[in-house]
Amino acid sequence: MSTLLLALAAGGVVGLALGALGGGGSVLAVPALIYLLGFTPAAATTAALIIVTATSLTALYTHARAGHVQWRAGALFAAAGLLPAAAAGAVTGRLPQPVLTAAFAVVAALAAVSMLRSGGAGTGTADGRARPVRAAGTGAGLGALTGLLGVGGGFLAVPALVTVLAFEMQAAVGTSLLVISANSLASLATRGATTAGIDWAVVAPFAGAAILGAWDGRRLAAKVTGTVLRRTFAVALLAVAALMLIDALR
């Protein structure tokens, strides 16, 4: 299969995950860029941020139109994560490639376990006023992960919004996209040195397919229960994490 077709196929899957789950696109994009498209881990995390930022903004627009974005709570999460995302993004280029790969695998595995153990959606009003300190702390942690590993943090933001602020699932998905977009932009601002080697002939079609996939993901989320979506994604994520950890330890 040609590089272009691989990029288009991988982009479609990433967009589908982001549109349906409000996260998870980056934890699929990074291994796809490394193992299918030949990127180094450092270049893959930067390229994933570019792809996820563009896709998240598109998905955010569709969810906002449907009234599924809680702007106040999302702004709190995002604001708390901006500085950690920028600081961690500046450090990434100095870390050994196996360390980045192993760290990414561990985070992906933890996210998968969290999704498998996650219960039903919250039943609160999700007005963003509950537990602001915990919300800000969670946002700061997500920002650091975004900057260091090139992950938008949505796969952790969604469970956090459900459990910490009692969001309903649709509101958590929509609001997480605001957090992903802000964190990714902050991290990209400090990654100038790692953007020079990006292969735009691969990244551009990847991002384009992801944007189109996000629209389909939004429609899929309306037809399939959140539990089924989370569990399916979590199983796939565990397999990806295992492969990346094995590769990092060789």
Backbone torsions as a table, in degrees:
resi	resn	phi	psi	omega
1	MET	NA	136.6	-177.0
2	SER	-70.9	161.3	179.3
3	THR	-60.2	-39.9	-179.6
4	LEU	-62.0	-45.8	-179.6
5	LEU	-65.1	-38.8	177.3
6	LEU	-63.0	-42.2	179.5
7	ALA	-63.7	-41.5	-179.9
8	LEU	-66.6	-42.7	-179.8
9	ALA	-65.5	-46.7	179.8
10	ALA	-64.1	-40.0	178.8
11	GLY	-62.1	-40.1	178.8
12	GLY	-61.3	-41.3	179.6
13	VAL	-67.2	-42.7	179.2
14	VAL	-61.1	-46.3	179.5
15	GLY	-63.4	-39.6	178.8
16	LEU	-60.2	-43.1	179.8
17	ALA	-65.0	-45.0	-179.2
18	LEU	-64.8	-43.2	-178.4
19	GLY	-68.0	-36.9	-176.1
20	ALA	-85.0	-37.7	-171.4
21	LEU	-108.6	-11.0	-175.9
22	GLY	72.3	16.3	-178.8
23	GLY	175.6	176.8	178.0
24	GLY	94.4	-12.1	-178.8
25	GLY	-64.6	-42.2	-177.0
26	SER	-71.0	-32.4	179.8
27	VAL	-73.9	-11.7	169.9
28	LEU	-96.6	-35.4	-176.7
29	ALA	-65.3	-43.6	-176.5
30	VAL	-61.0	-53.2	178.0
31	PRO	-63.5	-33.1	177.9
32	ALA	-64.2	-42.5	179.3
33	LEU	-66.4	-35.4	-178.7
34	ILE	-76.1	-52.4	-168.7
35	TYR	-91.4	-25.6	178.8
36	LEU	-97.9	-32.2	-170.6
37	LEU	-117.0	2.8	170.3
38	GLY	77.5	18.7	177.7
39	PHE	-77.5	151.5	169.8
40	THR	-73.8	159.5	178.3
41	PRO	-55.6	-41.7	-179.6
42	ALA	-65.3	-45.1	178.8
43	ALA	-66.9	-35.2	-179.2
44	ALA	-66.1	-40.4	179.9
45	THR	-66.2	-37.4	177.5
46	THR	-68.5	-46.5	178.4
47	ALA	-61.0	-38.8	179.1
48	ALA	-62.6	-38.1	178.0
49	LEU	-63.0	-41.8	178.4
50	ILE	-61.7	-47.3	-178.3
51	ILE	-64.6	-46.8	-176.5
52	VAL	-68.5	-35.6	177.5
53	THR	-61.3	-50.0	-180.0
54	ALA	-61.5	-42.4	-177.8
55	THR	-70.8	-40.8	-178.6
56	SER	-64.1	-40.1	178.4
57	LEU	-62.9	-38.2	177.3
58	THR	-65.9	-47.7	-179.8
59	ALA	-65.5	-35.7	177.9
60	LEU	-60.2	-41.4	179.5
61	TYR	-60.0	-44.3	-178.2
62	THR	-67.6	-39.7	179.6
63	HIS	-71.3	-35.1	178.6
64	ALA	-65.0	-39.9	178.2
65	ARG	-61.9	-31.6	179.4
66	ALA	-84.9	-1.7	178.4
67	GLY	79.0	25.0	-175.4
68	HIS	-103.6	15.9	179.7
69	VAL	-113.6	123.2	175.0
70	GLN	-95.8	98.3	-168.5
71	TRP	-67.1	-37.2	-176.9
72	ARG	-65.6	-50.8	-179.9
73	ALA	-66.0	-39.2	179.0
74	GLY	-63.3	-39.2	178.9
75	ALA	-65.2	-37.3	178.3
76	LEU	-64.8	-47.7	176.7
77	PHE	-57.5	-48.9	-175.0
78	ALA	-65.8	-45.0	-178.0
79	ALA	-61.3	-39.5	-179.4
80	ALA	-66.6	-25.2	-176.3
81	GLY	-95.2	-7.5	-173.7
82	LEU	-63.8	-51.5	-179.3
83	LEU	-65.7	-45.3	176.0
84	PRO	-59.3	-38.1	179.4
85	ALA	-64.2	-44.3	-179.8
86	ALA	-65.3	-43.5	-178.6
87	ALA	-65.2	-45.3	-179.2
88	ALA	-67.3	-34.7	178.3
89	GLY	-63.0	-33.4	179.2
90	ALA	-71.2	-22.1	-177.1
91	VAL	-87.7	-25.2	-170.8
92	THR	-53.1	-43.7	-176.2
93	GLY	-64.5	-14.5	-178.1
94	ARG	-95.6	-6.1	-177.3
95	LEU	-89.9	144.6	176.3
96	PRO	-61.1	145.5	-177.6
97	GLN	-59.4	-44.0	179.2
98	PRO	-61.1	-32.4	178.9
99	VAL	-66.2	-43.2	177.6
100	LEU	-62.2	-43.9	-179.0
101	THR	-63.1	-45.6	-179.1
102	ALA	-65.5	-42.2	179.5
103	ALA	-63.0	-41.2	178.7
104	PHE	-63.0	-42.4	-179.4
105	ALA	-62.1	-42.0	-179.9
106	VAL	-64.0	-45.9	179.9
107	VAL	-63.0	-41.3	178.7
108	ALA	-62.6	-41.4	179.4
109	ALA	-64.6	-43.3	178.6
110	LEU	-63.3	-38.8	178.3
111	ALA	-64.4	-40.7	179.6
112	ALA	-63.9	-44.2	178.0
113	VAL	-62.2	-41.3	178.8
114	SER	-61.3	-41.0	-179.7
115	MET	-69.0	-36.8	179.0
116	LEU	-68.3	-32.5	-178.3
117	ARG	-88.2	-11.6	-175.9
118	SER	-64.0	136.6	178.4
119	GLY	-85.7	-156.6	-178.7
120	GLY	-72.5	174.2	-179.6
121	ALA	-68.4	157.3	176.8
122	GLY	-70.6	164.7	-177.7
123	THR	-121.6	9.3	-178.1
124	GLY	-77.9	179.5	-178.1
125	THR	-83.5	-14.4	177.0
126	ALA	56.3	49.9	179.2
127	ASP	-92.2	1.1	174.4
128	GLY	83.4	5.9	-176.9
129	ARG	-94.1	-17.0	-174.5
130	ALA	-78.9	135.4	171.1
131	ARG	50.1	58.5	-176.1
132	PRO	-64.2	-33.3	-179.4
133	VAL	-66.5	-45.3	178.6
134	ARG	-65.3	-38.3	179.2
135	ALA	-63.8	-43.0	-179.9
136	ALA	-67.0	-40.3	178.6
137	GLY	-63.2	-42.2	177.5
138	THR	-64.0	-41.3	178.7
139	GLY	-62.3	-38.5	178.7
140	ALA	-64.9	-41.9	178.4
141	GLY	-63.8	-41.0	178.7
142	LEU	-65.1	-37.9	178.6
143	GLY	-62.9	-41.2	179.0
144	ALA	-63.9	-40.9	177.7
145	LEU	-63.8	-39.5	178.9
146	THR	-60.3	-48.0	-177.7
147	GLY	-66.1	-39.4	-174.3
148	LEU	-78.8	-44.2	-170.0
149	LEU	-111.8	-1.2	179.0
150	GLY	74.7	20.3	178.4
151	VAL	-101.2	138.1	-179.2
152	GLY	-69.5	-24.0	178.6
153	GLY	92.5	0.4	-178.0
154	GLY	-64.6	-32.9	-179.1
155	PHE	-68.0	-18.2	172.8
156	LEU	-100.7	-29.9	-178.8
157	ALA	-66.3	-39.5	-177.6
158	VAL	-61.6	-52.4	176.9
159	PRO	-60.6	-35.8	-179.9
160	ALA	-65.6	-42.8	179.2
161	LEU	-65.4	-35.1	178.8
162	VAL	-69.0	-44.7	-173.4
163	THR	-86.9	-38.0	-176.4
164	VAL	-81.6	-42.9	-176.0
165	LEU	-110.8	7.2	175.9
166	ALA	57.8	39.6	177.6
167	PHE	-73.5	147.3	165.3
168	GLU	-70.6	158.0	-172.3
169	MET	-59.5	-44.8	-177.9
170	GLN	-63.6	-39.4	178.2
171	ALA	-67.7	-37.1	178.7
172	ALA	-64.7	-42.6	179.2
173	VAL	-62.6	-48.8	-178.4
174	GLY	-64.4	-43.7	-177.7
175	THR	-69.4	-34.6	179.3
176	SER	-60.9	-30.0	-179.9
177	LEU	-66.8	-32.3	174.4
178	LEU	-65.5	-42.4	179.4
179	VAL	-64.3	-45.0	179.7
180	ILE	-58.7	-47.8	-177.1
181	SER	-60.7	-47.0	-178.1
182	ALA	-65.7	-46.4	-179.2
183	ASN	-63.3	-41.4	-178.2
184	SER	-65.7	-41.7	178.1
185	LEU	-63.6	-40.8	179.2
186	ALA	-64.0	-40.9	180.0
187	SER	-68.8	-40.9	179.9
188	LEU	-61.5	-31.6	-177.7
189	ALA	-62.6	-22.9	-178.1
190	THR	-104.5	6.1	-174.0
191	ARG	-108.0	31.4	-177.6
192	GLY	-55.8	-38.3	-176.3
193	ALA	-68.6	-27.2	-176.4
194	THR	-94.8	-2.3	178.7
195	THR	-88.4	-13.4	-175.7
196	ALA	-64.5	-35.0	-176.8
197	GLY	-94.4	12.3	-178.0
198	ILE	-71.0	132.6	177.6
199	ASP	-88.3	97.2	-174.9
200	TRP	-69.3	-21.6	176.8
201	ALA	-66.4	-21.7	175.8
202	VAL	-96.7	-44.6	-174.8
203	VAL	-65.6	-39.6	-177.0
204	ALA	-62.8	-51.5	177.4
205	PRO	-66.5	-32.9	175.9
206	PHE	-58.7	-49.9	-179.1
207	ALA	-64.9	-40.4	179.5
208	GLY	-61.7	-43.9	178.6
209	ALA	-66.4	-36.4	179.0
210	ALA	-65.1	-39.7	178.8
211	ILE	-63.1	-43.9	177.5
212	LEU	-65.2	-39.1	179.1
213	GLY	-64.5	-31.2	-180.0
214	ALA	-63.3	-35.3	177.3
215	TRP	-65.7	-41.9	177.6
216	ASP	-66.6	-37.1	178.5
217	GLY	-62.5	-38.8	177.5
218	ARG	-61.1	-41.3	178.8
219	ARG	-70.2	-36.5	178.8
220	LEU	-63.4	-39.5	-179.1
221	ALA	-61.2	-27.8	-179.7
222	ALA	-78.8	-15.1	-175.2
223	LYS	-107.9	-24.8	-175.5
224	VAL	-114.9	141.8	-178.5
225	THR	-65.8	149.9	-179.5
226	GLY	-61.0	-33.5	-179.5
227	THR	-64.0	-44.6	179.6
228	VAL	-63.3	-43.5	179.9
229	LEU	-62.4	-46.5	-178.4
230	ARG	-62.6	-45.8	-176.0
231	ARG	-68.0	-39.6	178.5
232	THR	-63.1	-45.6	180.0
233	PHE	-65.7	-40.0	-177.5
234	ALA	-62.5	-40.8	179.3
235	VAL	-63.7	-44.9	177.6
236	ALA	-62.3	-38.1	-178.7
237	LEU	-67.2	-38.4	177.3
238	LEU	-61.8	-40.6	178.9
239	ALA	-64.4	-42.9	178.4
240	VAL	-63.1	-43.6	-179.5
241	ALA	-61.9	-41.6	-179.8
242	ALA	-63.1	-44.0	180.0
243	LEU	-64.0	-41.4	-179.0
244	MET	-69.2	-37.3	179.3
245	LEU	-67.2	-40.2	177.1
246	ILE	-61.3	-42.8	179.7
247	ASP	-63.7	-40.7	-177.8
248	ALA	-68.5	-30.2	-175.7
249	LEU	-89.9	-6.7	-178.7
250	ARG	-71.3	NA	NA
